[in-house]
């Protein structure tokens, strides 16, 4: 890989993601998911908020004990008891990180915390100093940073850097900012905060649908850590989607020349495991991991994908761990896709047979969402037993011809064949079958017979 700047992937699925309604996890489930995140290659796993409950404390402790490669982080408010509890949970980790946070916006200081700006700065500095006494790796997050006074925000960040913070995180807590504005804020922090050679991190929410765009804007402006979650789960509208962030940088490396340690083939398995654990399904049209991300129903698209997948897919499904492209057969599908599926089911068709089945397929597709394999097999069976309206009926067994009685039959002259044939067989069908077999050097698709 060429020398591209590295972006640290901080996964907060087990902490911020778990705060999404219906997505809570017990200790065993967090450990299962943490092992998958380890296989995925994330750099940091935020395992939980130890002071929030005994269950979360033991979950963080279990993850710290069992998952040894990545950094394991625990969240703590800027309170002495929180920081102590976080360290107790992390004590057995191979690579521990204490993640402290405190709001810096006036709306939070006045209405939620009811403290002054000066008290905020002091609490943030004291908490980081305390965390640093336990652990060399300390992160500080300025909650609601994007709605904070920029000068005061920079003053708090400078204080925590002086106190020993190794990462300063800039959260767009309520998903309020836009890419250009967020990039300007990151640049201002880099220029204004003394000692800001520490890692600058971005943590974005998706309330306006801009979490991934804002995170990438921050990276372009100099942030080198992004906090994100699998499937984009999180408070309200969710967090930056890990899979979207990683694949944007992978697919559009011409615009975002950065690298991560994520093994993209594990993205879909991680998404599926999280869905299994939480019971919260991914929306079908979700980028990268949604059920329809590599599915095609429109006939024009299906024809293009069959000929060359690059016509409608900008990455291979296999590159993110999806088994393959899926052609959904519905009312928008064309002959090409239906013919391919029939062949895959073991029934290759010539053009005339396919036309018959396709007409019946469209009639069925107009009355249903999609057509499954069972229905396709029924259409094939029905289509092969039907005949074009201009083809005359084959002779039927008449009175006095019992089953097993030899019968002399010939293919009638008006039948659309290039020759006449005559043969003997048991019953009309047997005689006709002998006609066919005696001339099987001809293309069998040129005649129609039934039993």
N, C-alpha and C positions, 0 to 999 in steps of 0.2 A: 504493500500500500504506500502511495506517495506520502510525503511529509505534510499531513494536514493537522491543524490544531485539534486537540482533543477536547471534547465536551463530556463532562461527567454526568451520568444519568443517575439521578437521585429518585428512587422509587418510593412513593408514599401511599401505595395501594393499601398497605396494612394499617395506616394511620388516618390520613385525610380521606382516602378512598373508603375506608370502613365507616366513616361518618356519614356516608350517603345512606339515606333511609332504606332499610331492608338489606344492607350489605355487611352487617356486623359479623364477626368471625370469632370462634373460640380459639383456645391456645393450639389445639391440634390442627385446626384448619389454617391458622396463621403459619404454623411450621411447614405444612404441606405447600402452601403458596410461596413461602420464603425459599424453599428448595427449588421450586420452579423458577423463581426470580434469579436465583443463583445460576441455574442452567442457562437462563436467558442472557446473563452476562452484565446485569446492572451493577453499577459501582457502589451504590449506597442503598440499603434497605432501611426505611424508617419503620420500625416494628410496632410502635404504639406510643401510648401516653401513660406511662406507668402509674402516675399518681391518681389517674381517673378511676381506677378500680383494681381490686386484687386480681381479677381475671386478666386484665390487661398487663398488670405487672408480671404475672407468671408467664404470659404469652411472650412478652419481650425477653424475659429471662430465658425461656426455652429456645427462641430464635437465636439469641446471642450465644447460647451454648452449642447449638447444633449446626448452625450455618457459619462456616469459618472463613471463606474467601472474601466476601464483600465487607465493607464498613457497615456496622449495625448502629443505627441511630435511635435515640429515644427522645421524645418531646418533653419539654418542661417550661412552665411559665417562669417568669423572672421572680420566683419565690424560693426561699431557702429550702423549704420542705420538698418542693417539686424537684429541684436540682439533686438533692440527696436521694430521693426515691428513684430518679432516673439512673443515677450512678449505681445504686444497689442492683437494679435490674440488669445493667450492662456490665457488671463487674467481671463476668466470665467471658466476655466477648474477645475475639482475637483482635478486632479493630473497632473499638467503641467510639461513638461520637455523641456528645450531649448537645441537643438542639434546643436552645432557649428562644423564647419569643415574647414580645411585648408590643402592643399597639402604639403607633406614633401619630395617628391622625387626631385632630382636635375633636372630631365627632366622637371618637372612641374614648379619648381622655376625659372629656366632659361628661358624657352620658353613660358610659359603661364603667370605666375605671374610677372616674371622679378624682383624678389626680392632676397636678400641674405638669407643665412641660419639664420643669426642673426635676420634679420627683420621678418622672418617666426616665429621664436620662440617668439619674442616680441608680434606679432600680435595674436598668439594663446593664450598666457598668458593673454593679455589684454581683449580679447573677453570673455574668460571664467570668468575672474573677473567681467566683466560687467554683464554677464548672471547670475552669482551667486548673484549679488545685487538684481535681480528681482525674482529669483527662486532657491529653494534649490536643485532641481534635474537638473544637467547639464551634458551633454554628449559632449565629444570631439572626432572627427574622424580625423585621419591622412590620408587624401586622398593619394592613391597610396603608402600605407605603405609598401607593399611587394617589391616595387622597390626603396625604400629609403635606404640610408646608415643606418645600424642598430644602430650605436652609436648615430647618430644625431636624429634618430627617438626616441630613448629612452630618449634623453635629452629634446625633445619637450614634450613627455608624462610626464616626471617628472615635468616639469614646469607647465603644466596644472593641474596636480594633486595637486601641491602646491597652485595653484590659486583657487582650489575648485571643480574641476571636480569629479563627482561621478561615471561616467562610461567612460572608454577609449576604443574607437572602432578602430579595426585594419582592414581596408578594403583592400581586394585584388581587387582593382578598375577595373583592366583590365583582371582579370581572368588568371593571369600569373603564380602564384605559384602552387606548388604540395603539397600533404598532408604532407609528412615528413618534407619538408622545412618550411611549415607554422606552424607545431607543434613546430619545433625548435625555430621559431621566437616568438611564444607565450611564450614558456618556458624562453627565453632570457629576454623578457619584465618583466616577473614575478620576475626574479632573479636580474635584473639590475636596474629597476625603483623603487626608494625609494617611499614608500607610495602606492605601487601597490596592496594594499589590496582592492582597489576599484574594481568594476566589470570590467572585461576585456571582450570585445565583439568582435565578428567576423562578417564581412560583405563580402561575397564572390560572385564573378560573374562567369558565366558559359562559358566563351569563349573557354576553353579547355574541357568543360564537367565535370569539377571537383568541382563545387561549393558545392554540398552536401558533397562530400568526404573531401574537405578542411575544411568545417565547423565542421564536426565531428572530424577531426584531432585536430582542435583548442579546441574543448570541451574536448577531451581526455587530452590535454596539460594544461587545467585549465581555459579556457574561460567559462564564465557562462551566456553569453547572445549571441544569434545568431539572426542576422538580415536577414529576408527572406520575400518572397512574395507568395501570392496565385498563383498557376499555374506556379510559377517561372518567372513571367513577370518582365521585367526591361530592362535597357539599353543593346543594342546589343543582346547578346545571353541570357540575363536575369540574375536573381539573384538565390540564393539558394531557392529551392522550399520548401515552408512551409510544405506541405503535405508529401513530401519525408522525410524531416528531422525528423518530428514527428513520422512517422510510422517506420522509421529505428530504432529509439530509443525504440519504443513500441515493435516491432517484435523481434529485436535483443538486448533485454535488458541484455542478457548474456554477450555481448561485449560492450554495451553502457549502463551502469547501471545508467541512469539519468531519471528524470521525468520532465514533463511539465504540465501546467494547461490546455492544449488544450483538448477539448472534440472532439475526433476524428470522432464521428458520424456526425459532422457538416462540415467535410472537403469537401465532395462532394457538399453539398448545397452551400458552399462558392464559390467553383469553378464554379458552374453553374450560380450563381448570377453574378460573375465577367464577365463570358462570355456573359451573357445577357446585361450587362451594356456597355461593351466595343465593343461587336460585334466581338471579336477576339476568334476564336474557339481553343479549346485545341487539340493538335495533338492526333490522335486516340491511339497511343501506349504510351502515357504519363503515367508514373508510378502513381498508386493510383487513379487518377481521369480521365484518358483517357477512351474513349469509349470502347477500347479493353482490358482494365486492368483486367476485370473479364469475358472476352468473350473467347470461345473456339470453334474452327472449326475442328481441326484434330480429326479423329475418335478415335484414341488411347487415346487422352486427354479427349475427351467427355465421353468415356466409363469409364475412371478412375474417372472423376468428378461425374458422375452419381452414381457410387458405393460409393465413399467417396471423398468429395471435397478436403481433405487434400492432395490427390495425386498430384494436380496441383495448389493449391492455398495456399499461406503461411499466408493469413489473410482472414477473411470473408468479403465479400463485404459490409455487414451490418455494420461492425465495422468502416467503413469510410463514411457511409451514402449512399452507392450505393444500390439500391433496391434489387439486387440479381445477381446471376451468369447468364450469357447469353450464350446459346448454339447456335452458328451461323451455319446454315445448308448450306453447300457448297460441292464442289467436294471432299473435304478431309473428309467429315463426314461419320460415319458408320451407320449400321442398328439400333444400340441401340439408338442413339440420334434421328434418324428419327422416330423410333417407339414410343419413349417417347413423341415427339412433336405431333404425330398423336393422341396419347391417350389424351394429354392435350387439343387438339382441339375437343375431344369428339368422336374419332374414334379408339378405341383399335383394334389391328389387331393380327390375328394368324400369324404363321411363313410364310405360303404360301401367304397370302395376302400381308404381308410386303415385301416378295421377289419380287412380281410383282411391287409394288409401288416403291421399292428401285431401281430396274433396270431403271424405267422411271425417277426417281429422279436423278440418276447419269447422264443420258443422258441430262437432262435439266441443271444440275449443271455445266457440261462441257462447256456450252455456256453462262453462266451468272455468275456474281460475287457471288451472294448468292440467296437462294430460300426463298421467304417469305411465310407467312401463306396462302395467297390467292392462290399461286401456289401449295402449298401442298394440299389444299382442292381440287383443280382441279385434281391433280395426284391421290388422293384417289378416287374421283368419277370415273376417267378413269380406275383405277386399279380394282375397284369392278365390273365394267361392262365388263371387259375382262376375258378370261379364259385360262388356260394352253393349249398349242397346242395338247397335247395328250388326252384331254377331248373332246368327240364327241359333236356335236351341239345338242341342245334339239330339239324335234319335233316342226315344224312350223305349223301354221294353214294352211290347204290345201283348195282347191277349194270346194265350196259348204258349207263351215262352216262360217256362218255369225256371226257377233258380237252378243253375247247374246245367241247363240245356244248351248245347252248342248253338251258336248264333253267328250268321254271316252278316257282317255290317261293313259299310264303306263310309268314308267321310264325304258328305254331299258336295256336289260341284259348286254350290253357291257359297260354301265355307271359304273364308279368305285365306286360302293357302296357295302355295305355288305348285301343288301336285295333288292327284287323287290317290287314294290308297284303299285296299280291300284286304280284309283278314278274317280269320275265324277265331273265336274265343268263347269262353263261358259267359253267356249273357252279353248284353249290349256293351256294358262297360269293359268287359274283358276283351271283346273284339276291337273296340276302339283303342284300348291300351296296346294291343298288338300292332295296330297301325302305327302308333307313335313309336314303339320300340323298333319296328322294322325300318323306320326312317329317321332314327335319332342322329343321323349325320347332319340333318337340318337343324336350324336354330329352334329350340323348343319354345322360345318366346313368341314365335309366329303363329302358334295355334293355341286353342283353348279347349280343354276337356275337363270333365268333372266326374266324380264318382258319388 
